[in-house]
């Protein structure tokens, strides 16, 4: 989000503007807030788009139709309003980048991330078409990668808005995603949306649209004459994409067909045979478009809306099968958030009879290569399993340089992180110290395909620790109290502590500490460091806040009022859209309960008592009431 510009108002209608989200051909989009603080997206429409006496009324009618679309994987439209000479459109705020930004910054999607995107957007398109609405501009710019899955936006209103503008050749849409029949001057039908969906999915899977990104003329020529470049699309989806990019719109599958093929069926008849509707549910009315027969007059009809059979009784193909599939696809669409986690990479198993089995949602939880990280990963894994997730554990992956690319690419869905350390890794110049400062750095630098869930009060940060005897001898409570005596004391810790700002450099500059000497210890030799601190060979040590020896009562952690050591709150780092609302809530609940003391005591059990991490995690989850099973 960008800050407001001097020319931007503070309020539009009843909405307070918080910042700019972007600007395009239709107008400027702001992040705004309702009176109760609820965030919304507010688009101020360019006046030229609403020229004509009835332009505003036409848009209002179109939005009435759009509101019939199920909002499980779209951004709900809240209001069309006006404030003086400004007309604006308010919709649900989706906290995430566009698919265009997401792919450009993080590369093509793979594995489960791609499967989730394809199912979520196909479900949205099925819902849009079922409501009798055409999208008209299905592109990566109009798919937002929200925290609860992909959301399709800006559907249905492009035709009305662009009617007031000058559009070359009467085209509405983005060139690389324009269907060939539209280039030939034919009318927009659901099949053109299917084409846009397929080119968009090709971009998500490969980083390039199916017909390239050259000049508009070159792209249009390839759209009309060439086969799509989909060789890099993963094999399970390649045939579906190829069908959707048929030059003749009548040869393309419809959105419910695509959805069922993504679930593993080779044809709609097979799916129809397998679907058993819930008791009391009747097959829904079939949505149709009056499509001209092959060789007929392509301009015979102009369908601005779909028509139901009672209005236009035309069911040319697969009447019985398509009626059943419409109901089945509607059921699929309602459960799209669940289905997004049930797709398997090979395209799914085929079922000879009975309904398709629905495996539980699957996630991969990772950890770094030290005991506390693996313990936290185990806590996350068990909390998700308690909510029905099928969890794959990939622990002890290595340091941040090793595991971070795996999370960024979607190979790891969730991993425990420490906010301050992550901020420094993303911005080497960062001097953020407080939790608020660290959060600001992360908000600015975290890749858009990743998100940090709720932070725990628990911190595992560097400390200056002394024995209780030393603290009592010199009257030490804070690091500042060391200044008069530091010249007589020996400090110990890892070698890198000598050169870090969050180390001797910061202690010297912030607190004026100049120790008599510094004794380096290998990072993994904490036992020797603690032993020498306890027997008096060193006087102060750099220990982590959750070091088990601290819990034994003989050591004192000195307070750091000037924040030399940055906030290091334990926080789940997740691949955006990898978790449903249920999964996010489960991990948020873990963070709400996890304190530094609780983490310290769990570390004691794992490191000192040698209790398996799985047992320690299970005991803590039961103790705090997050898991009730024995």
C-alpha positions as CSV (number, residue, x, y, z in Angstrom):
1,X,0.0,0.0,0.0
2,X,1.2,3.5,-0.9
3,X,0.6,6.6,1.2
4,X,-2.1,9.0,0.2
5,X,-1.0,11.8,-2.1
6,X,-1.6,15.5,-1.4
7,X,-4.5,15.6,-3.9
8,X,-6.3,12.6,-2.2
9,X,-9.1,13.4,0.2
10,X,-9.2,12.1,3.7
11,X,-12.7,10.7,3.4
12,X,-15.0,9.6,0.5
13,X,-18.6,9.3,1.6
14,X,-18.6,7.6,5.0
15,X,-15.2,5.9,4.4
16,X,-11.9,7.1,5.8
17,X,-9.0,6.6,3.3
18,X,-5.9,4.9,4.7
19,X,-3.7,4.6,1.5
20,X,-3.5,3.8,-2.2
21,X,-3.7,0.3,-3.4
22,X,-3.2,1.1,-7.1
23,X,-4.5,2.9,-10.1
24,X,-5.7,1.6,-13.4
25,X,-7.9,2.3,-16.4
26,X,-11.1,2.4,-14.3
27,X,-9.8,4.6,-11.5
28,X,-7.9,4.9,-8.3
29,X,-8.2,2.1,-5.7
30,X,-7.8,3.0,-2.0
31,X,-7.7,1.0,1.1
32,X,-10.4,2.6,3.2
33,X,-12.2,1.9,6.5
34,X,-15.8,1.8,7.6
35,X,-16.9,3.5,10.8
36,X,-16.2,0.4,12.8
37,X,-12.7,0.1,11.4
38,X,-13.5,-2.7,9.0
39,X,-11.1,-2.4,6.0
40,X,-12.6,-2.2,2.5
41,X,-11.3,-1.5,-1.0
42,X,-12.8,1.7,-2.5
43,X,-12.4,2.4,-6.2
44,X,-13.1,6.0,-7.4
45,X,-14.3,5.7,-10.9
46,X,-13.0,7.9,-13.7
47,X,-15.8,10.3,-14.7
48,X,-15.3,9.5,-18.4
49,X,-16.4,5.9,-17.6
50,X,-19.9,7.1,-16.6
51,X,-20.8,9.4,-19.4
52,X,-24.4,9.4,-20.5
53,X,-27.6,9.9,-18.7
54,X,-28.1,6.2,-17.8
55,X,-24.5,5.1,-17.3
56,X,-24.7,5.2,-13.5
57,X,-28.1,3.3,-13.6
58,X,-26.6,0.6,-15.9
59,X,-23.7,0.1,-13.6
60,X,-26.1,-0.1,-10.6
61,X,-28.1,-2.8,-12.4
62,X,-25.0,-4.7,-13.3
63,X,-23.8,-4.6,-9.7
64,X,-27.2,-5.9,-8.6
65,X,-26.6,-9.0,-10.8
66,X,-23.0,-9.3,-9.6
67,X,-24.2,-9.5,-6.0
68,X,-25.9,-12.8,-6.8
69,X,-22.4,-14.4,-7.1
70,X,-21.5,-16.6,-4.1
71,X,-18.7,-14.7,-2.3
72,X,-16.6,-17.7,-1.0
73,X,-13.9,-17.1,-3.6
74,X,-14.7,-13.6,-4.9
75,X,-14.4,-10.2,-3.3
76,X,-18.0,-9.2,-2.3
77,X,-19.2,-5.8,-3.6
78,X,-20.6,-3.8,-0.7
79,X,-21.8,-0.5,-2.3
80,X,-22.0,1.7,-5.3
81,X,-22.1,5.3,-4.1
82,X,-21.3,8.9,-4.9
83,X,-19.8,11.8,-3.1
84,X,-20.2,15.1,-4.9
85,X,-18.8,14.6,-8.4
86,X,-17.1,11.3,-7.4
87,X,-18.7,7.9,-8.1
88,X,-17.1,5.0,-6.1
89,X,-17.4,1.3,-5.8
90,X,-16.7,-0.4,-2.4
91,X,-15.8,-4.0,-2.1
92,X,-14.5,-6.5,0.4
93,X,-10.8,-5.8,1.2
94,X,-8.6,-8.8,0.3
95,X,-5.2,-8.6,2.1
96,X,-2.9,-9.9,-0.5
97,X,-1.2,-9.2,-3.8
98,X,-2.5,-9.8,-7.3
99,X,-1.5,-13.1,-8.9
100,X,0.5,-10.9,-11.3
101,X,2.6,-9.4,-8.5
102,X,2.7,-12.7,-6.6
103,X,4.1,-14.6,-9.6
104,X,6.5,-11.8,-10.7
105,X,8.1,-11.6,-7.3
106,X,8.1,-15.3,-6.3
107,X,8.2,-17.1,-9.6
108,X,5.7,-19.7,-11.0
109,X,3.5,-21.6,-8.7
110,X,4.1,-25.4,-8.3
111,X,2.6,-28.4,-6.5
112,X,-0.2,-27.7,-4.0
113,X,0.0,-24.0,-4.4
114,X,-0.9,-24.3,-8.1
115,X,-3.6,-26.8,-7.4
116,X,-5.2,-24.5,-4.8
117,X,-5.1,-21.6,-7.3
118,X,-6.7,-23.6,-10.1
119,X,-9.5,-25.1,-8.0
120,X,-10.2,-21.8,-6.2
121,X,-10.4,-19.7,-9.4
122,X,-12.4,-22.4,-11.4
123,X,-14.8,-22.5,-8.5
124,X,-15.1,-18.7,-8.6
125,X,-15.7,-18.7,-12.3
126,X,-18.4,-21.4,-11.9
127,X,-20.1,-19.3,-9.3
128,X,-19.9,-16.2,-11.5
129,X,-21.4,-17.9,-14.5
130,X,-24.1,-19.6,-12.3
131,X,-25.3,-16.2,-11.2
132,X,-25.7,-15.2,-14.9
133,X,-22.7,-12.9,-15.0
134,X,-19.7,-12.7,-17.3
135,X,-16.3,-11.7,-16.0
136,X,-15.0,-10.2,-19.3
137,X,-11.5,-9.6,-18.1
138,X,-10.1,-12.7,-16.4
139,X,-6.4,-12.0,-15.9
140,X,-3.7,-12.3,-13.2
141,X,-4.4,-8.7,-12.3
142,X,-7.9,-9.7,-11.3
143,X,-7.0,-12.6,-9.0
144,X,-6.0,-11.6,-5.5
145,X,-3.9,-14.0,-3.4
146,X,-5.8,-13.6,-0.1
147,X,-4.9,-15.2,3.2
148,X,-7.8,-17.6,2.9
149,X,-7.3,-18.5,-0.8
150,X,-7.4,-16.8,-4.2
151,X,-10.2,-14.3,-4.8
152,X,-11.5,-13.3,-8.2
153,X,-12.3,-9.6,-8.5
154,X,-13.7,-7.0,-11.0
155,X,-16.1,-9.3,-12.7
156,X,-19.2,-8.3,-14.5
157,X,-18.7,-4.5,-14.6
158,X,-16.0,-4.1,-17.3
159,X,-18.6,-3.9,-20.1
160,X,-20.5,-1.1,-18.4
161,X,-17.5,0.9,-17.5
162,X,-15.7,0.6,-20.8
163,X,-18.9,1.6,-22.6
164,X,-18.1,5.1,-21.6
165,X,-14.5,5.0,-22.8
166,X,-12.9,4.9,-26.2
167,X,-11.8,1.3,-26.7
168,X,-9.9,0.2,-29.8
169,X,-11.9,-2.1,-32.0
170,X,-14.6,-2.4,-29.3
171,X,-12.4,-4.8,-27.3
172,X,-12.8,-5.0,-23.5
173,X,-10.0,-6.8,-21.6
174,X,-6.2,-7.3,-21.5
175,X,-4.6,-8.2,-24.9
176,X,-2.6,-11.3,-23.9
177,X,-5.8,-12.8,-22.3
178,X,-8.3,-12.0,-25.1
179,X,-10.1,-14.9,-26.7
180,X,-9.8,-15.2,-30.5
181,X,-13.5,-14.8,-31.1
182,X,-13.4,-11.4,-29.5
183,X,-10.6,-10.4,-31.9
184,X,-12.9,-11.5,-34.7
185,X,-15.6,-9.1,-33.5
186,X,-17.9,-11.7,-31.9
187,X,-19.7,-11.3,-28.7
188,X,-18.4,-12.2,-25.2
189,X,-19.7,-15.5,-23.9
190,X,-18.7,-17.7,-20.9
191,X,-16.3,-19.4,-23.3
192,X,-14.2,-16.2,-23.5
193,X,-13.9,-16.2,-19.7
194,X,-12.7,-19.8,-19.9
195,X,-10.1,-18.8,-22.3
196,X,-8.9,-16.0,-20.0
197,X,-8.8,-18.4,-17.1
198,X,-6.6,-20.9,-19.0
199,X,-4.2,-18.2,-20.1
200,X,-4.1,-16.9,-16.5
201,X,-3.3,-20.4,-15.1
202,X,-0.6,-20.8,-17.8
203,X,1.0,-17.6,-16.5
204,X,0.8,-18.8,-12.9
205,X,2.4,-22.1,-13.8
206,X,5.1,-20.9,-16.2
207,X,5.6,-17.2,-15.6
208,X,4.4,-16.3,-19.2
209,X,1.0,-16.1,-20.8
210,X,0.2,-18.9,-23.3
211,X,0.7,-16.6,-26.3
212,X,3.7,-14.6,-25.2
213,X,4.2,-11.0,-24.2
214,X,5.5,-9.3,-27.4
215,X,3.7,-6.4,-29.1
216,X,0.0,-6.4,-29.2
217,X,-0.1,-7.2,-32.9
218,X,2.2,-10.1,-32.5
219,X,0.3,-11.5,-29.6
220,X,-3.1,-11.1,-31.4
221,X,-1.6,-12.9,-34.4
222,X,-0.5,-15.9,-32.3
223,X,-3.9,-16.0,-30.5
224,X,-5.7,-16.3,-33.9
225,X,-3.3,-18.7,-35.6
226,X,-0.8,-20.5,-33.3
227,X,-1.1,-23.2,-30.7
228,X,-0.6,-22.1,-27.1
229,X,2.8,-22.5,-25.5
230,X,1.9,-24.8,-22.6
231,X,4.8,-27.2,-22.6
232,X,5.9,-26.0,-19.2
233,X,2.5,-26.5,-17.6
234,X,2.6,-29.5,-15.3
235,X,1.3,-32.6,-17.0
236,X,-1.8,-33.2,-14.7
237,X,-3.2,-29.9,-15.9
238,X,-1.9,-29.6,-19.4
239,X,-4.8,-31.3,-21.2
240,X,-7.4,-29.2,-19.3
241,X,-5.6,-26.0,-20.3
242,X,-5.3,-27.2,-23.9
243,X,-9.1,-27.8,-24.1
244,X,-9.8,-24.4,-22.6
245,X,-7.7,-22.8,-25.3
246,X,-9.5,-24.3,-28.2
247,X,-9.9,-21.7,-31.0
248,X,-13.6,-22.4,-31.4
249,X,-15.4,-21.3,-28.2
250,X,-17.9,-24.2,-28.6
251,X,-15.1,-26.7,-28.1
252,X,-14.1,-25.3,-24.7
253,X,-15.4,-26.9,-21.5
254,X,-17.6,-25.0,-19.1
255,X,-16.5,-24.0,-15.6
256,X,-18.2,-26.9,-13.8
257,X,-16.6,-29.3,-16.2
258,X,-13.2,-27.8,-15.5
259,X,-13.7,-28.1,-11.8
260,X,-14.6,-31.8,-12.0
261,X,-11.7,-32.5,-14.3
262,X,-9.4,-31.0,-11.8
263,X,-10.9,-33.5,-9.3
264,X,-9.6,-36.3,-11.5
265,X,-12.5,-37.2,-13.8
266,X,-11.6,-37.8,-17.5
267,X,-15.1,-36.7,-18.7
268,X,-18.2,-35.2,-17.3
269,X,-20.2,-38.4,-17.9
270,X,-17.9,-40.3,-15.5
271,X,-18.3,-37.5,-12.9
272,X,-22.1,-37.5,-13.3
273,X,-22.2,-41.2,-12.6
274,X,-20.1,-40.8,-9.4
275,X,-22.0,-37.8,-7.9
276,X,-24.6,-38.6,-5.3
277,X,-26.4,-35.5,-4.3
278,X,-27.3,-35.0,-0.6
279,X,-30.7,-36.2,0.5
280,X,-33.3,-33.6,-0.3
281,X,-31.1,-31.7,-2.8
282,X,-32.5,-31.5,-6.4
283,X,-30.4,-30.9,-9.5
284,X,-30.3,-27.1,-10.0
285,X,-31.6,-25.4,-13.1
286,X,-29.0,-25.6,-15.9
287,X,-27.5,-22.3,-16.9
288,X,-27.2,-22.0,-20.6
289,X,-26.1,-19.6,-23.3
290,X,-27.8,-19.6,-26.7
291,X,-24.7,-20.7,-28.7
292,X,-25.0,-20.8,-32.5
293,X,-24.5,-24.1,-34.1
294,X,-21.4,-24.8,-36.2
295,X,-21.7,-23.0,-39.5
296,X,-24.6,-20.8,-38.2
297,X,-24.8,-17.1,-37.9
298,X,-22.3,-16.2,-35.1
299,X,-24.0,-12.8,-34.5
300,X,-27.5,-14.2,-34.2
301,X,-27.6,-13.6,-30.5
302,X,-26.1,-11.1,-28.1
303,X,-26.1,-12.7,-24.6
304,X,-25.4,-10.0,-22.1
305,X,-26.7,-12.5,-19.5
306,X,-27.1,-16.2,-19.3
307,X,-30.7,-17.5,-19.6
308,X,-32.3,-20.3,-17.7
309,X,-34.2,-23.0,-19.5
310,X,-37.6,-21.6,-18.6
311,X,-36.6,-18.5,-20.5
312,X,-34.7,-19.9,-23.4
313,X,-35.3,-23.7,-23.5
314,X,-32.2,-24.6,-25.4
315,X,-30.1,-27.5,-24.2
316,X,-28.1,-28.6,-27.2
317,X,-25.7,-31.0,-25.6
318,X,-25.6,-33.5,-22.8
319,X,-28.9,-32.3,-21.3
320,X,-29.3,-34.8,-18.6
321,X,-25.6,-34.9,-17.7
322,X,-25.2,-31.2,-17.6
323,X,-28.2,-30.7,-15.4
324,X,-26.8,-33.1,-12.8
325,X,-23.3,-31.6,-13.1
326,X,-24.7,-28.1,-12.5
327,X,-25.9,-29.3,-9.1
328,X,-22.7,-31.2,-8.4
329,X,-20.5,-28.3,-9.4
330,X,-22.6,-26.0,-7.2
331,X,-21.9,-28.3,-4.3
332,X,-18.2,-28.3,-5.2
333,X,-18.2,-24.5,-5.4
334,X,-19.7,-24.1,-2.0
335,X,-16.9,-26.3,-0.6
336,X,-14.1,-24.7,-2.6
337,X,-12.1,-23.7,0.4
338,X,-12.0,-27.4,1.4
339,X,-11.4,-28.6,-2.1
340,X,-8.4,-26.3,-2.5
341,X,-6.6,-28.6,0.0
342,X,-7.8,-31.9,-1.3
343,X,-6.4,-31.9,-4.8
344,X,-3.5,-34.3,-5.3
345,X,-0.7,-33.6,-7.8
346,X,-1.3,-36.5,-10.2
347,X,-4.8,-35.2,-11.0
348,X,-6.6,-37.4,-8.6
349,X,-7.8,-40.9,-8.4
350,X,-10.7,-42.1,-10.6
351,X,-13.8,-43.5,-9.0
352,X,-15.8,-46.2,-10.6
353,X,-18.8,-45.7,-8.3
354,X,-19.9,-43.7,-5.3
355,X,-18.9,-40.1,-4.5
356,X,-15.3,-39.0,-4.8
357,X,-13.4,-39.6,-1.5
358,X,-12.3,-36.3,0.0
359,X,-8.9,-36.7,1.8
360,X,-8.2,-34.3,4.7
361,X,-6.4,-31.0,3.9
362,X,-2.7,-31.5,3.7
363,X,0.1,-29.2,4.8
364,X,3.9,-29.5,5.2
365,X,5.4,-28.1,8.5
366,X,9.1,-27.4,8.6
367,X,11.7,-26.4,11.1
368,X,15.3,-25.1,11.3
369,X,18.1,-27.4,12.4
370,X,18.0,-26.8,16.2
371,X,16.0,-28.4,18.9
372,X,13.7,-25.5,19.8
373,X,12.6,-25.0,16.2
374,X,11.8,-28.7,15.8
375,X,9.8,-28.5,19.1
376,X,7.8,-25.5,17.8
377,X,7.3,-27.3,14.5
378,X,5.9,-30.3,16.4
379,X,3.5,-28.0,18.3
380,X,2.2,-26.5,15.1
381,X,1.9,-29.9,13.5
382,X,-0.2,-31.4,16.3
383,X,-2.4,-28.3,16.5
384,X,-3.2,-28.6,12.8
385,X,-3.7,-32.4,13.1
386,X,-6.2,-31.7,15.9
387,X,-8.2,-29.7,13.3
388,X,-8.2,-32.5,10.7
389,X,-5.1,-31.6,8.7
390,X,-2.8,-34.3,7.3
391,X,0.6,-33.0,8.2
392,X,3.9,-33.9,6.6
393,X,6.9,-33.0,8.9
394,X,10.1,-31.7,7.4
395,X,12.2,-30.9,10.4
396,X,15.9,-30.0,10.8
397,X,16.1,-28.4,7.3
398,X,19.1,-26.2,8.0
399,X,19.6,-22.5,8.6
400,X,17.4,-19.7,7.3
401,X,19.4,-19.6,4.0
402,X,18.3,-23.2,3.4
403,X,14.7,-23.2,4.5
404,X,13.5,-19.8,3.5
405,X,13.6,-20.5,-0.2
406,X,11.5,-23.7,0.4
407,X,8.8,-21.6,2.2
408,X,9.0,-18.9,-0.5
409,X,8.4,-21.5,-3.3
410,X,5.5,-23.2,-1.4
411,X,7.4,-26.5,-0.7
412,X,7.0,-25.7,3.0
413,X,3.7,-24.4,4.1
414,X,4.4,-23.4,7.7
415,X,7.6,-23.0,9.7
416,X,8.4,-21.3,13.1
417,X,10.2,-18.0,12.8
418,X,11.7,-15.3,15.1
419,X,10.6,-11.9,14.0
420,X,13.8,-9.9,14.7
421,X,16.1,-12.4,13.0
422,X,13.8,-12.6,10.0
423,X,13.7,-8.8,9.7
424,X,17.5,-8.6,9.6
425,X,17.7,-11.4,7.1
426,X,15.3,-9.5,4.8
427,X,16.9,-6.1,5.4
428,X,20.6,-6.3,6.4
429,X,20.6,-2.5,7.2
430,X,17.7,-2.8,9.7
431,X,18.3,-1.5,13.2
432,X,14.7,-2.2,14.3
433,X,14.6,-3.1,17.9
434,X,11.1,-2.9,19.4
435,X,8.3,-5.2,18.3
436,X,6.6,-2.4,16.4
437,X,9.8,-1.5,14.6
438,X,10.4,-5.1,13.6
439,X,6.9,-5.5,12.4
440,X,7.2,-2.4,10.2
441,X,10.4,-3.9,8.6
442,X,8.6,-7.2,8.0
443,X,5.5,-5.5,6.5
444,X,7.8,-3.7,4.0
445,X,10.2,-6.6,3.1
446,X,8.3,-9.9,3.4
447,X,7.7,-11.4,-0.1
448,X,4.0,-11.1,-1.1
449,X,3.5,-14.9,-1.3
450,X,4.4,-15.3,2.4
451,X,2.6,-14.1,5.5
452,X,3.3,-14.0,9.2
453,X,0.5,-15.2,11.4
454,X,-0.1,-14.0,15.0
455,X,3.1,-13.5,17.0
456,X,3.4,-15.2,20.4
457,X,4.4,-13.4,23.5
458,X,7.2,-15.9,23.7
459,X,10.6,-14.6,22.6
460,X,13.9,-16.4,22.2
461,X,16.4,-13.5,22.0
462,X,19.9,-12.8,23.0
463,X,20.4,-11.8,26.7
464,X,23.2,-10.7,28.9
465,X,23.0,-13.3,31.7
466,X,25.0,-13.5,35.0
467,X,24.9,-15.8,38.0
468,X,22.7,-14.8,40.9
469,X,25.9,-14.4,43.0
470,X,27.3,-11.9,40.5
471,X,24.0,-10.0,40.3
472,X,23.8,-9.7,44.1
473,X,27.5,-8.7,44.4
474,X,27.2,-5.8,42.0
475,X,23.5,-4.9,42.4
476,X,22.7,-5.8,38.8
477,X,19.1,-5.7,37.5
478,X,19.6,-4.2,34.0
479,X,22.4,-4.2,31.5
480,X,23.0,-0.5,32.3
481,X,24.0,-1.5,35.8
482,X,27.1,-3.2,34.4
483,X,28.7,0.0,33.2
484,X,30.7,0.9,36.4
485,X,32.1,-2.7,36.7
486,X,32.3,-4.0,33.1
487,X,36.1,-3.2,33.0
488,X,36.7,-5.9,35.6
489,X,34.5,-8.5,34.0
490,X,34.9,-11.2,31.3
491,X,32.1,-11.6,28.8
492,X,31.5,-14.9,26.9
493,X,29.4,-15.9,23.9
494,X,29.6,-17.0,20.3
495,X,32.3,-15.5,18.0
496,X,29.9,-13.5,15.9
497,X,28.6,-11.7,19.1
498,X,31.8,-9.6,19.0
499,X,31.0,-7.9,15.7
500,X,27.2,-7.6,15.7
501,X,25.2,-4.5,16.6
502,X,23.1,-6.9,18.7
503,X,26.3,-7.9,20.5
504,X,29.4,-6.2,21.9
505,X,29.1,-3.3,19.3
506,X,25.6,-2.4,20.5
507,X,26.5,-2.9,24.2
508,X,29.4,-0.6,23.8
509,X,27.5,2.1,21.8
510,X,24.2,2.0,23.7
511,X,25.3,1.2,27.3
512,X,28.9,2.2,27.3
513,X,30.1,-1.2,28.2
514,X,33.8,-2.1,27.7
515,X,34.5,-5.6,29.2
516,X,38.0,-6.6,30.3
517,X,38.0,-9.4,27.7
518,X,35.7,-11.5,25.6
519,X,35.8,-15.3,25.6
520,X,34.4,-16.8,22.4
521,X,32.6,-20.2,22.4
522,X,31.3,-22.2,19.5
523,X,27.6,-21.6,18.8
524,X,26.7,-25.2,19.5
525,X,28.9,-25.4,22.7
526,X,26.3,-23.8,25.0
527,X,27.0,-26.4,27.7
528,X,30.6,-25.3,28.2
529,X,29.6,-21.6,28.1
530,X,27.0,-22.2,30.9
531,X,29.5,-24.3,32.9
532,X,32.2,-21.6,32.8
533,X,29.6,-18.9,33.7
534,X,28.5,-21.0,36.7
535,X,32.0,-21.7,38.0
536,X,33.1,-18.1,37.6
537,X,35.6,-18.4,34.8
538,X,33.5,-15.8,32.9
539,X,31.3,-13.2,34.5
540,X,28.5,-12.6,31.9
541,X,27.3,-14.6,29.0
542,X,25.3,-14.2,25.8
543,X,22.5,-16.8,26.3
544,X,19.2,-17.2,24.6
545,X,16.2,-16.4,26.7
546,X,15.0,-20.0,26.6
547,X,18.3,-21.6,27.6
548,X,17.3,-24.5,29.9
549,X,20.0,-23.5,32.5
550,X,18.1,-20.3,33.2
551,X,15.1,-22.3,34.5
552,X,17.2,-24.0,37.1
553,X,17.2,-20.7,39.1
554,X,20.9,-20.0,39.5
555,X,21.1,-17.5,36.6
556,X,19.7,-13.9,36.2
557,X,18.8,-12.4,32.9
558,X,19.5,-8.6,32.9
559,X,16.8,-6.4,31.6
560,X,17.5,-4.5,28.3
561,X,15.6,-1.2,28.6
562,X,17.3,0.4,25.6
563,X,16.6,-2.6,23.3
564,X,20.0,-3.5,22.1
565,X,18.5,-7.0,21.4
566,X,15.6,-6.8,19.0
567,X,12.2,-8.4,19.6
568,X,12.3,-12.1,18.6
569,X,8.7,-13.1,19.0
570,X,8.0,-16.7,17.9
571,X,5.7,-16.5,14.9
572,X,4.4,-19.0,12.3
573,X,5.7,-18.1,8.8
574,X,3.3,-19.4,6.2
575,X,3.0,-19.7,2.5
576,X,0.1,-17.4,1.7
577,X,-3.1,-19.3,1.0
578,X,-1.7,-22.6,2.3
579,X,-4.0,-22.6,5.3
580,X,-7.8,-22.3,5.6
581,X,-9.3,-20.1,8.2
582,X,-9.5,-23.1,10.5
583,X,-5.8,-23.7,10.1
584,X,-4.9,-20.1,10.7
585,X,-7.1,-20.0,13.8
586,X,-5.4,-23.1,15.2
587,X,-2.0,-21.6,14.9
588,X,-3.2,-18.2,16.2
589,X,-4.5,-20.0,19.2
590,X,-1.1,-21.6,19.8
591,X,0.6,-18.2,19.6
592,X,-1.9,-16.7,22.0
593,X,-1.0,-19.3,24.7
594,X,2.8,-19.5,24.1
595,X,4.8,-17.5,26.6
596,X,8.6,-17.3,27.0
597,X,8.3,-19.2,30.3
598,X,6.2,-22.0,28.7
599,X,8.8,-22.3,25.9
600,X,11.6,-22.4,28.4
601,X,10.0,-25.2,30.4
602,X,9.4,-27.2,27.2
603,X,13.0,-26.8,26.2
604,X,14.1,-28.1,29.6
605,X,12.1,-31.2,29.1
606,X,13.5,-31.8,25.6
607,X,17.1,-30.8,26.1
608,X,17.7,-31.5,29.8
609,X,15.3,-34.3,30.5
610,X,15.5,-35.9,27.0
611,X,11.8,-36.2,26.7
612,X,10.7,-36.6,23.0
613,X,9.5,-33.4,21.4
614,X,6.3,-35.1,20.3
615,X,5.4,-35.9,23.9
616,X,6.3,-32.4,25.2
617,X,4.3,-30.8,22.4
618,X,1.2,-33.0,23.1
619,X,1.4,-32.4,26.9
620,X,1.6,-28.6,26.4
621,X,-1.3,-28.5,23.9
622,X,-3.5,-30.4,26.4
623,X,-2.4,-28.3,29.3
624,X,-3.5,-25.1,27.6
625,X,-6.7,-26.6,26.3
626,X,-5.9,-26.6,22.6
627,X,-6.1,-30.4,22.3
628,X,-8.5,-32.4,24.4
629,X,-7.8,-35.9,23.2
630,X,-5.5,-38.1,25.3
